[in-house]
Amino acid sequence: MKQLLNTDLKHIRDALIKVYPLSFRKLTTKWVITISWLIAILFAFYLDDAVRVIVTGINNNVIDSVFAFGRWYGNGQPTLYLFAGLYIAGMVFQKYKLRETGLLIGEAYVFSGLITLIFKSAVGRMRPYTNKGDLTFEGWSWTNNDQFSYFSGHASVAFALSTILASTTDNKYLKTFYYSIAVITCVSRIYHEQHWFSDVLTGALFAYLISNVLIAIHREPVSEY
């Protein structure tokens, strides 16, 4: 078990070194996808106010409960529970697939989270509930939560987890289910006036990219990416 732990720690170190350069390489080589994403994000900025009005205008007890679940799914607890549970079970029962899935969940959470934290701190976008508008950017801050709108950490966490879970199955209905939960998390952040539409879309895209690169690092020769 100690040898397996050392192997996994080495893999985490190697993944940290590789994941961001490989993600950047994807963005600079897959031009059709990159340009499509840029257009989508810019269009999302244009729709921020309109989407906020529509989503916050939805009010009933069922929707409240659904979006409360979405907020929980993206707050990191399910991710940490699954990481610990799957990884420990894989170690104890010597099941490589469980251990690898747990490790991937943990890596996706950490590496997506680092990018999210950097953007939140550097951009300083005001959250919707401050009512300062969707294009108010105050610049660098480590501590002011009101300025941590761009981009959404919950959306990033939710899509990172769902992308890893979806990669473990070929069942299209189960894949749809996993991604649907992540989408609920994204909409919940707009509903609770914590984020703009462009915040959650950017967070989802970055997490999806990083998670897929991590999956590739685990399963395919790095030279192919």
C-alpha positions in Angstrom: 0.0 0.0 0.0 2.9 2.4 0.8 4.3 1.7 -2.7 1.0 2.5 -4.3 0.7 5.7 -2.3 4.2 6.8 -3.4 3.3 6.0 -7.0 0.2 8.1 -6.8 1.9 11.0 -5.2 4.5 10.9 -8.0 1.6 10.8 -10.5 0.0 13.9 -8.9 3.3 15.8 -9.2 3.7 14.8 -12.8 0.1 15.7 -13.6 0.6 19.1 -12.0 3.6 19.7 -14.3 1.8 18.5 -17.4 -1.9 19.5 -17.1 -1.6 23.3 -17.7 0.9 23.1 -20.7 -1.2 20.4 -22.3 -4.4 22.4 -21.7 -2.9 25.4 -23.3 -1.6 23.3 -26.2 -5.2 22.1 -26.8 -6.4 25.7 -26.8 -3.8 26.8 -29.3 -4.1 23.8 -31.7 -7.8 23.1 -31.7 -8.7 26.4 -33.2 -12.3 25.6 -34.2 -13.1 24.6 -30.6 -11.2 27.5 -29.1 -12.8 30.1 -31.3 -16.2 28.6 -30.7 -15.6 28.8 -26.9 -14.5 32.4 -27.1 -17.6 33.4 -29.1 -19.8 31.5 -26.6 -18.2 33.3 -23.7 -18.5 36.7 -25.3 -22.1 36.1 -26.2 -22.7 35.0 -22.6 -21.4 38.4 -21.4 -23.9 40.0 -23.7 -26.7 37.9 -22.2 -25.8 38.2 -18.5 -28.5 40.7 -17.6 -31.2 39.0 -19.5 -30.4 35.5 -18.1 -30.3 36.9 -14.6 -33.8 38.4 -14.9 -35.2 35.1 -16.3 -33.6 32.8 -13.8 -34.1 34.9 -10.7 -37.7 35.3 -11.7 -38.4 31.6 -11.1 -39.8 31.1 -7.7 -41.4 27.9 -6.2 -40.5 25.4 -3.5 -39.5 22.6 -5.9 -37.1 24.8 -7.8 -35.7 26.1 -4.5 -34.9 22.5 -3.4 -33.4 21.6 -6.8 -31.1 24.6 -6.8 -30.2 24.0 -3.2 -29.0 20.6 -4.3 -27.1 22.1 -7.2 -25.4 24.5 -4.8 -24.4 21.6 -2.6 -23.1 19.5 -5.5 -20.7 22.3 -6.5 -19.5 23.3 -3.0 -16.8 20.7 -2.9 -18.2 18.3 -0.3 -19.5 15.6 -2.8 -16.2 15.8 -4.6 -14.1 15.3 -1.5 -16.4 12.5 -0.3 -16.1 10.7 -3.6 -12.4 11.3 -3.8 -11.7 9.9 -0.3 -14.3 7.1 -0.6 -13.2 5.8 -4.0 -9.5 6.2 -3.4 -9.5 4.5 0.0 -11.7 1.7 -1.3 -9.5 1.2 -4.3 -6.4 1.0 -2.0 -8.0 -1.4 0.5 -9.6 -3.7 -2.0 -6.8 -3.3 -4.5 -9.2 -2.2 -7.2 -7.2 -0.1 -9.7 -10.2 1.4 -11.4 -11.7 2.7 -8.1 -8.3 4.1 -7.1 -7.7 5.8 -10.4 -11.2 7.4 -10.5 -10.7 8.7 -7.0 -7.4 10.1 -7.9 -8.8 11.8 -11.0 -11.6 13.4 -9.0 -9.1 14.8 -6.6 -6.7 16.1 -9.3 -9.6 17.7 -11.3 -10.8 19.4 -8.1 -7.4 20.8 -7.2 -6.2 21.8 -10.7 -9.5 23.3 -11.7 -9.7 25.1 -8.4 -6.2 26.7 -8.8 -7.2 28.3 -12.1 -10.5 29.4 -10.7 -8.8 31.1 -7.7 -6.3 32.9 -9.9 -9.0 34.3 -12.2 -11.3 35.3 -9.2 -8.5 37.1 -7.5 -7.1 38.8 -10.6 -10.2 39.9 -12.4 -12.2 41.2 -9.4 -15.6 41.1 -11.0 -18.5 42.1 -8.8 -21.2 39.6 -8.0 -24.8 40.1 -9.1 -26.1 40.7 -5.6 -24.0 43.8 -5.2 -26.1 45.4 -8.0 -23.1 47.2 -9.5 -23.7 45.8 -13.0 -22.3 42.9 -15.0 -19.3 44.8 -16.3 -17.8 46.1 -13.0 -14.3 44.8 -12.5 -12.3 46.1 -9.5 -9.0 44.3 -10.1 -6.9 42.2 -7.8 -8.1 41.0 -4.4 -7.4 38.0 -2.2 -10.1 38.6 0.4 -13.2 40.5 -0.9 -15.8 37.9 -1.7 -18.0 40.5 -3.4 -15.4 40.6 -6.2 -15.1 36.9 -6.7 -17.7 36.5 -9.5 -15.5 35.6 -12.5 -15.5 32.8 -12.8 -17.7 30.4 -10.9 -16.0 28.0 -8.5 -19.2 26.0 -8.0 -19.5 25.6 -11.8 -15.9 24.6 -12.1 -16.1 22.0 -9.3 -19.4 20.6 -10.5 -18.2 20.1 -14.1 -14.9 18.7 -13.1 -16.6 16.1 -11.0 -19.3 15.3 -13.6 -16.7 15.1 -16.4 -14.7 12.5 -14.5 -17.8 10.5 -13.5 -19.0 10.6 -17.1 -15.7 9.2 -18.3 -16.2 6.0 -16.2 -19.2 4.8 -18.2 -20.3 4.3 -21.8 -24.0 4.6 -20.9 -25.2 7.8 -22.6 -28.1 8.2 -20.2 -25.8 8.0 -17.2 -23.4 10.5 -18.9 -26.4 12.8 -19.5 -27.4 12.5 -15.8 -23.9 13.5 -14.6 -23.7 16.5 -16.8 -27.3 17.5 -16.0 -26.4 17.8 -12.3 -23.5 20.1 -13.2 -25.9 22.2 -15.3 -28.2 22.5 -12.3 -25.3 23.7 -10.2 -24.6 26.4 -12.9 -28.1 27.6 -13.0 -28.4 27.6 -9.2 -25.5 30.1 -9.0 -27.4 32.5 -11.2 -30.6 31.8 -9.3 -28.9 32.6 -5.9 -27.4 35.8 -7.5 -23.8 34.6 -6.8 -22.7 34.6 -10.5 -23.5 35.8 -14.0 -24.2 33.5 -16.9 -20.7 34.2 -18.3 -19.2 33.2 -15.0 -20.7 29.8 -14.9 -20.1 29.1 -18.6 -16.4 30.0 -18.3 -16.0 27.9 -15.2 -17.7 24.9 -16.8 -15.6 25.1 -19.9 -12.3 25.4 -18.1 -13.2 22.5 -15.8 -14.2 20.4 -18.7 -11.0 21.1 -20.5 -8.7 20.4 -17.6 -10.6 17.3 -16.6 -10.3 15.8 -20.1 -6.6 16.6 -20.2 -6.2 14.8 -16.9 -8.1 11.8 -18.2 -5.8 11.8 -21.2 -2.7 12.0 -19.0 -4.0 8.9 -17.1 -5.0 6.8 -20.1 -3.1 7.9 -23.3 0.5 8.7 -24.3 1.1 12.3 -23.5 2.7 12.8 -27.0 -0.8 12.4 -28.5 -2.1 15.5 -26.8 
